Amino acid sequence: MKNDLRLHGEGARSVMASVLSILIGLAAGSLLIVIVGLTSPALGVKSLWEGVRLVFLGLFSTGRDAAGALSFGFNPANMGNMLFRATPLILTGLSVAVAFKTGLFNIGAPGQYLAGTCATLFTALSIPTTTVPAWLVWCLAFLAGMLAGALWGCIPGLLKSLLNINEVLACIMTNWIAANLVTWAFDVSNLKNVVENTKSGYIYKTTYNNVATAKMGLDNLFPGSQVNGGILIAIVLAILMYIMLSRTTFGFQLKACGSNRYAARYAGIPDRRNIVLSMAIAGALAGTAGSLYFLSGNTEFFWSTYQSLPAVGFNGIPVALLAANHPIGVIFTGMFMSMLDIAGLQLTNLTAYNEYITDVIIAVIVYLSAFSLVIKTLLSGRRRHKAARPAAQDASTTAKGVSDS
């Protein structure tokens, strides 16, 4: 019973630390809006108040009414786009969280994301749907992206398990190798968009080959948005990761290796194999993120930019940290980060502010989430102090009673 209470308390402190990080981040963003609003002649008190409201309620913004005032309510387009943008964040967050659970820091999600994207687009656009059913091409492209991410994740896993090379260093190297390989692969391919002359730096959308993720009825719930069934797949994968880590022998072995690989080896657990498998699973999840994002059919891949790394891969780190590396929590933190993106767009479209204010909010939240252990320690110490005070009072009362007698 005591262990159950302790674990419950630990989970509660993790949630409280994440909530505090989010609230402080939102407060910092609001303060920045106030400072910019008061120091800019183009902005007034009215714009200042509108900016603060959009930071907190941007997801529910419906534009401006006839009088020019901001209006709020259920916005199906914003909600659907939030779910669409959350899909890759949930999966890259899962990628980081699963590796964290097994004692590894997977900073290689951007490279794994690119590997999955490359394999997916080559498969989806190279197999003619005139001879192969479009749904089968979609399945093959999805599996190709997942497999490519897994293989790319295996590289730092092998280096860690066989040569004890730090996985962070190995991931950084594989990230840049992936960026340049993907750039080269698309540069020599015939997948560049030559139909639209202004988009020669882009790869064709998968709808060019009649391949796209099914909407699964979500387009009826959120009309006018980019949402599709990818969000449902991401949620299912998060649930499966939770079951694997908490309810299976394999998950126990992975976490045991993460806690102490040498003790796990002494107990008969194959630590080297599990390190490689952990990074392969993490890579597969990051590859799936890229796969689902571009299989949506409404997003183009701008290949020439990928001599740099995609931000969505790195954004999986704060998503995992805010969720305390809990697979189910990642679903909600991924949606929250996506909600901030939508709020940033609303700021840009409806006020004189720009969306970089939400980047500041995210940066503050990320910074604080990295100190979540400190926050939890402070919360724990405060709770112990409050519990100790009544105990000390009881002891004092008892001692006084004994003295009087």
N, C-alpha and C positions, 0 to 999 in steps of 0.2 A: 504493500500500500504506500509506504514511504517513497519508494522508487517511482511509483506512478505519479504521486504528488510532485515530486522533484522534477520529473520530466514535463509534467503539465506546467509547472512554474517556469521552466526553461523556455518552453514554447511560448508562453505568455510574454515573457521578457523579450523574446525575439520579435514578436509582433509589435510590442510597444516601442522597441527600438526603431523598427521600420516606420511605424506611424509617426514617431517623433522626427525622423529624418525627412519624411515627406512634408510634414507641417512646417518644419523650419525652412525647407527648400521653397515651399509656396510663399512663406512669409518673406524670404529673401527676394523672390521675384516681385512680390507686391511692393516691397521697399524700393527696388530698382525702378519700377514703374512710377512711383511717387517722385523719386529723385529726377528722373528724366522728364516727367511731366512738369515739375516745378522749375526746371532750369531751361526748358526749351520754349522759345516764344511761340512756336507753332502749336503747342499743346496747352490746354488749360485745365482747370479743375474738373470740368466735365469729362474730358478725354482721360484724365487720370483715373476717375472712378470707373469709366468704361473699361479701361485696361485691366484694372484689378478684377472686375466682374468676369471678364473674358478668361483670365487666368484660371479662375475657379470654376466657371460655368461655360467655358468655350464649347464643350461638347454639345451643349443644349442650346447654342445660339441659333436663331432662325433668321438672322439678318437685322434689318431695320424696318420699322413700321412706317406708315405714311407721314408721320410727324418727324421722322428721322431718328427716333430713339431706338436703342437696342431692344430686341424682343427675344424672349427665351421660351422654349418648349421642347417637345420631342422632335428631334431632327433626324429622320431615318437615314438621310444621306451621310451625315456626320457619324452616326452610330455605326453604319455599315462600313464606312471607310476606316473607322477606328478598329473594327474587328479585322479588316483586311491588313492594315498596317501592323496589328498585334501578332498576326500569324508567324512571321519570321522572328519577331522578338521573343515570343514564347519558346520557339524551337532553339534559338541560339542561347536563350536563358537556360533551357533544359540541358543543352550541351555543356555549358559551364557548370551547372549545378551537379550533374551526374559525375563529372570529373572531380569536383570539390568533395563530394561524398566519399570518393575513393582515394582522397588525399592528393589529387593532382590538380594543377592550375592550368586549365585549357585556354590559353590565350591565342590558340590557333584557330578559333572559330571563323575568323575572316577568310583564311585560306581554304578551310574546309567548305565554307559557304560558296566560294568561287569555284572550287572543284565540282561541287554538286551542280552549280548553275551551268557550268560548261558542259558537263556530261548530259544534263537534262536537255539543254537547247540543241545540242548536236543530235541527240536521239529523236527529239520531238519534231525537228525540222528536216531530218534526213530520211525518215521512213515515210514513203508516200501513203497517204490515207486513201488513195484510190484503190490500193490493193490490200492494205491492212486496215482493219476497223480503227476509227479514231480513238475509241476507248482503250483499245489494246496498246496503241502507240502511247497514249497518256500513261498507262500503267508501266510500260517499259521505260519511258522517260523518267517517271517518278522513282522507279527502282534503280535506274542508272545514276540518278543524282544522289540517292541514299548510299549506294555502293561506293561511288567516287569519294564522297565525304568520309566514309568509313576507312577506305584505303589511305586517304591523306592523313586521317587521324592516327592510323597505325604507325606512321613513320616516327613521330616523336615518342609514341608508346614503345616501339622497339628500341629506340635509342636509350630510353629511360631504363627499360627492363634488362637489356643486355650489356650496355656500357655505362649505366648510371649517369647519363648526361641529363642535366636539368631540363625538364620538359618545357619550361618557359623559353629558354634559349633555343631549343629545337623548334618550338612552335613559331617563334619569331622568324627563324630562317625559312621554315616551310611556308609561312604566310607570303613572304616576298617571292619565293620561288613560284608559288601558285599564281600570284599576280602577274608575273612576267610570262609564265607558260600560257595562261589563259589569254593574255593580250596577243601573244604570238599565234596561238591556235585560231583565234577569231580573225586575226589579220590575214592569214593565208587561206581562210575558208571562203566559201561562196554563200555564207549566211548573212553577209552585210546587206543592209537595206538599200538597194539600188533603185527600187521602184519610186520611192520618195526622195528626190534629189537633195532635199535639205536634211536628210537623216542618214547620210552615208556612214556616219560613225556609229549607227545603231544596228543591232541584230534584229531580224524580223521577229514580230510577235508570233507566239505559237499558233495563234488563230490563222496565220498565213497558211498553215498546213491543216487547218480545221481541228486543232488540238487545244482544248481548254478545260480547266477544272469545272466540274458540274456545279451549278448554283445551289442545288439541293433545296430549293424553295426559299432560300435566304433573300433572293432578289425581290420576292413578294413582300417580305417583312421589312426590308430596307431598300426601297426603290430609289434609283438614282445613284447608288453607291457601287463600289468595286467589289463588294463582299462576295465570297464564294465558299464552297465546301471545305476549303483549305483550313479554315478556323476550326471546323469540327474534327478534322484529322489531327491538328495540333493538340486539341484538348484530349482526344483519345490517347495520343502518344504520351501526354503528360500523366494520365491516369495509369497507363501501362508501366511507365518508369517508376511511379510510386509503388505499384504492386511488386515490381521486380526488386526494388531496393528494400522494401519493408516486409515482404511476405514470401520471399523465396530464399532457398539456400545459396543460390548464386549471388543474390544481392548481399546476403550476409558475408559471403566470402570477399566480395568487392570492398565492402566497408571495413572488414577486418584487415585487408591489405593496406587500405588507406590509413588506418589507425597505427599499425606497426607491421610493416611487410615482413620483418624478420621473425616476429612472434607468430605471424600467420604461417610463415614457412615452417616454423618449428611444429605448429599444430597440424601440418600436413596439407595446407592450402597452397596451391601452385601460384605463388605471388607474381612471377614473371608473366605467366599466361594472363592472369587477371589484370595486370597493368595494361597490357596490349589490348585486351578486350574492352577495358574501360575507355581507353582513348578511341578505340574503334566505334564504340557506341556513341561517344560524344561527337566524333566526326560525322557519323551517320545522321545524327540529329541536326547538326549545322548544315550538312549537305541537303537535308530535307527542307530546311528553311529556304535555301536558294531555289530548290526545285519547285516548291509550292508557290513561291512568290512570282516566278516567271511563267509557270504553267497556268497562271490565272488567265492569260490570254489578253490582258489589257495593259500589260507593262512591257516596255522595251528595255533591252539590255544595252547600255551605252558602253561598249567594250573598250573604247580608247581611254576611258578614265581609270581603268584598272591597272595602271602602273602605280596607283594608290590603292588603299585597302577599303572595303565597304564598311561604313560605320555600323551597320546592323550587327556585324560580328562582334565588335567591341561593346555595343550596347547590351549584349547578352550578359555581360559581367555585372552591371548594376541591377539588371532584372533578377539575376540569381542572388546577389547579395541582399537585395531588399526582401526577397522571399526566404531568406535564411537557408538557401539551397534546398528548399522543399519543393518537390515537383508540382504539387497542387498549387502552392503559393505562387509559383512562376506564372501560372495562367493569369492571375489577378495583377501581378506586378507588370507583366507584359502589356496587359490592357491599359494599366495606368500610364506607362510610358508612352503608349500610342495615343492616349487621351491628351497628353501634354503636346504631342505633335499637332493634333487637331486644333488645340487651343492656340498654338503658335500661328497656324494658318489663319484662324479667325482674327487674331490680333493684326496680322498683316492686311487682311482683306477689309476689315471694318473700322480700323483706327489708323492713326499716323505712326503707331508703334510698329516694330518688326518682330518677326518670329524668333530672333536670336535671344529675346528675353526668356523664352521657354528653355533655350539651351543653357542659360545661366541657372535656371531652376533645376534642370537635370544635373548639371555639374555639381551644384551644392548637395543635392540628394545623393549623388554618387560618392562625393567626398565624405558625407556623414555616414553613409552605409558602410564605407570602409572602416569606420570607427564604431561599428555596431557592437563589437565586443566590449569596448570601453563603456558605451551607453548601457549595455546590459549589466556590466559590473557595477556601475553607479546605481542602477535600479535595484540590483540585488543587495548592495550594501545598505541602501536606504531602507529596504524592507527588513533586513536583519536588525538594523538599528531600532526600527519601530517595534519589532518583536522583542528585542532585548529590554526595552524600557519597562513594559509591564512586568516582565519577569524579575527585573531588578527591584521594582516597587513591591512585588509580592514577597521577595526575599527579605526586603527591609522590614515589611510588616510582620513577617514571621519572627525575625530576630528580635524585634521590639516586644512581641508577645512573650517570647521566651524570657527576655530580660525582666519584664514586669512580673512574671510568675515567680 
